[in-house]
Amino acid sequence: MTIHTPCEQNPSSEAVAAQTTIEHGSRWHSAIKTAFALWLLATVVCGLAYPLLMTGIGQLLFPWQSNGSLLFDSQHRLRGSALLGQQFSAAGYFHGRPSASDYKNGAASNLAQSNPALVAEIRQRYAYWHQQRPDQPVPSQLVYASASGLDPEIDLSTALYQAPLVATARQVPVADVEALVQQLAQRTGREEPIVNVLQLNMALDTDELLSVR
Amino acid sequence: MTNPAFLSLTSTAGVLLILALALLPAPLLGRWIHRIYEHHRADIVEQRLAHWLDWSEQQNWRSYLLYLLVFNLLCFVLLFTLLLAQGHLPLNPQHLPGLSADLAFNTAVSFVSNTNWQAYSGEDSLSYLSQMLGLGVQNFVSAATGMAVAIALFRGIARRSSHSVGHFGRDLYRGVVYLLLPLSLLLALVLIWQGVPQNFNAYLSASTLDGGQQWIPGGPAASQIAIKQLGTNGGGFFGVNSAHPFENPTLLSNLLQCAAILLIPAGFVFAFGHYVRDRRQAVALFITMSALLLLGLGVLLWSEGRLSPLLASLQLSDSLNWEGKESRFGIDLSALWTAMTSAASNGSVNAMHDSLSAWGGLVPLVNILLGEMIFGGVGAGMYGMLLFVLLAVFLSGLMIGRTPAYLGKKIEAREIQWALVALLTMPLGILVLGSLTALLGDPQAVTSNPGPHGLSQWLYAYASATGNNGSAFAGFAAGQPLQNMLLGLAMLIGRYGVIIPVLAIAGSLASKAPRAASAAELPTHGPLFIALLTLSLCLLGALNFFPVLMMGPVAEALSLP
């Protein structure tokens, strides 16, 4: 014996079947009407109102962040964004992570660990740094490319490793460079403080004592 | 040098904090989800819509499906048109041309099906209008579509002798307005504060310190990134997704975005418990999913902390695999994101899966191949998991020689047939379509890595498309016309090849009268059932793909010295 539980909201199966036959044509019609209405509503609310509202709030409360965290120099020239790393190859600047796009846009190497091309790239970068400072192990962050190709930061230890090289190129005391690095290091809650390479290099250029090159 | 003990302590704290933020709200959120779909009084807008569009009756599963398919088809047509025509439309400061037909097809399918596979790079290909009105809108409604299907299935299991599974229009409306939109508003605000751009400026050219030029992109990014994380969409505003410093600038933005991946999928597990008025059922599924998630995470944490044997001769400062990972996130938080995004069919990335170590790359691949039900997509994860639950119940019924029943509903041939149709979509999309393209096209031309990893890239692309995940071994040259078409087809099979059977099962179960539980039945909340369910998942989900996994990632790992 089956336990039959009547449900007031739902008509019996025969009634449903009859109703479905009658309304078969109009069912398509109302499905299309509903689809248009839902699409229109979603477009107005989620596609227009929501991003515009967030833009308004963002521009009002956090204008600097909303517009890309832009950095200008003393002549009001746009030099970059605090969030986007830049390519540094000149001596006297700190280097950031290797980038698959040379910091032109977002890109990763997408090379597999087993790919000989990746091993060759890493060995080449390693050779460069090992030649600069044969006395120290090379920081991993300077031989492995980042995920974004625009990674703005390196670990504090990776920056301090480069401090003597930067100091020699600029002919300034290592201690002063190290002090600047320490001053700009940010605690993030991750294992190690990180340093924004662009801001560090901009600080080097604007510092009266360190800017001598 | 840093103290390694300190190193592991703070990273572990970060991982635990994100897991807590993602999973602990699940019981509360589950109650909220149940409430908004069942007990909320219709607000004034819904009342007006219901009046105009005649939503007074509840729908049987066929009507529900019809409304869903018509709505998704309309969304596809309009998005496809928008992407083709963007060159002639406003809010396009970079004067980007319309997409090619095959790329527009792939992208439109991708966003309507909640896959959000990116065969394009957002900042180079899409106008702000296409991002907002096209992809942004689909981020909301494709997520709400998946949630609606899950709710229909929950009702099917919970209702007694009923012919209705709810109304698609109402369910879609409520999912967007009472769940996705409020959470997105909050998350977007924090993301802007943390540095995610939200503007309509043209791209700026900066004079770099080294004497070069750098383009600084803009756009309404924060609003879109918030919903792409919450709705398990995963399609980035920028090409490199949440690894881009504009898309995910800080540790806090990473913490919230990463937690947002699992937030709603985990909530849906407990919502199911409310529907069937048995919290233990939800807890059992929650435990199964969490265990599989943590297993994958463990493998990733181990594999990404090891130096590649090919680099053993180098004197490096640490043994971590930093390739394709960002300094601000570090290794552990990249591993966590990878585990979560592949478990949840989100598909956003904060590290590049292609450059994971060989064993590490196996984890997201297996998570996807299991069928995206370790929490899974919003709604989609739960309806996928319930298919496996029905199969596990059926198998256990056969073992003990009783008519199988789940929560009082007899599981009969009709339900199992439909469930098998749904399960066959994965091998169909991945193995059949994947090998078909290998025959039609030139495999060497689309893979960027030699050897077994090239096969893994191929496998990952078709798994990601069919599983509606959207992440990639991104060296795979997805933008080719043939790949655009066939990957688009794989996404359609993976999405609607599951939704149609799920709604059919929902309708079939709803019409059944429950029978009293008998002592001879295996309870579906105990440890024995959890073990049986996990076993069914591994057998039915992964065994199909065992040979190709051996030839791809496993061969790669074993070939290293």
Interface residues (C-beta under 8 A of the other chain):
Chain A: T2 I3 H4 T5 P6 C7 Q9 N10 P11 S13 V16 T20 R27 W28 S30 A31 I32 K33 T34 A35 F36 A37 L38 W39 L41 A42 T43 V45 C46 G47 L48 Y50 P51 L53 M54 T55 I57 G58 Q59 L61 F62 Q65 S66 N67 G68 S69 L70 R77 L78 R79 G80 S81 A82 L83 L84 G85 Q86 Q87 F88 S89 A90 Y93 R97 Y103 K104 N105 G106 A107 A108 S109 N110 L111 A112 Q113 S114 N115 P116 L118 V119 I122 R123 Y126 H130 P137 V138 P139 S140 Q141 V143 Y144 A145 S146 A147 S148 G149 L150 D151 P152 E153 I154 D155 S157 T158 Y161 T188 G189 R190 E191 E192 I194 L198 N201 M202 D205
Chain B: M1 T2 F6 L7 S8 T10 S11 A13 G14 V45 L49 W52 L53 D54 W55 Q58 N60 S63 L66 Y67 V70 F71 L73 L74 C75 L78 S121 E123 D124 M132 L133 G134 G136 V137 N139 F140 V141 R159 R160 S161 S162 H163 S164 F168 G169 L172 Y173 V176 V177 L181 S184 L185 A188 L189 I192 W193 Q194 G195 V196 P197 Q198 N199 F200 N201 L204 S205 A206 S207 T208 L209 D210 G212 Q214 W215 I216 P217 G218 P220 A222 S223 Q224 I227 F238 G239 V240 A243 H244 P245 F246 P249 T250 L251 S308 L310 L311 L314 Q315 L316 S317 D318 L320 N321 W322 E323 G324 K325 E326 S327 R328 F329 G330 L333 S334 V349 N350 A351 M352 D354 S355 L356 S357 A358 G361 S448 N449 P450 G451 P452 H453 S456 F473 A474 G475 S511 A513 P514 R515 A516 E556 S559 L560
